[in-house]
């Protein structure tokens, strides 16, 4: 992409109304062109490899099949890959951390003002990071208070517990032994200062560590 070339965008979201809304906002911006859309994460991965996309606007959840974080990892792993800007409604650690670890350049929430969305796209195209304020605040908290921050695995375990799964079921889902699940939960209890599954879920939800 040269300095005067338009920034070519791929909109990846399973809701047609959301894609239409993003297109309506972005196509009014000078220098931004919506080149393609994808209704599934798998389709986004294939389309992003075409070589003509500069920034992918990626949702995190696509219903059945691949999620946005996994798609982001596959897209960014390729040489000369486009930048990926997450645009979603979810800002819990359970959502933000996998996406950022997967290589997302930015993370924005869908309720962001149109001017913030356009600015984030241009920032991502330039290879710089834009984070929604709530996401940035949470990441700073993790850095400042590492002893209370949950690891990605602990977050995964607690999210499944919040969904009502037993330790055995959590282990089966994550390919862990039941003993390992119990060990993760024990560390979660210690970090959150609680002594039960219910209290751990409530506290983590209140802190934004797992999605509501």
NORDAVEN-V47142 format. One record per helix or strand of 2 or more residues. SS is the DSSP state (H for helix, E for strand). FROM is the first residue (numbers start at 0). TO is the last residue. Records with the same first field share a line. If there is no record, write none. Layout:
SS=FROM-TO, FROM-TO
This chain:
E=6-11, 31-37, 54-57, 82-87, 105-108, 129-130
H=15-25, 40-47, 67-75, 92-100, 113-124, 132-143, 145-147, 151-161, 166-173, 177-191, 196-205
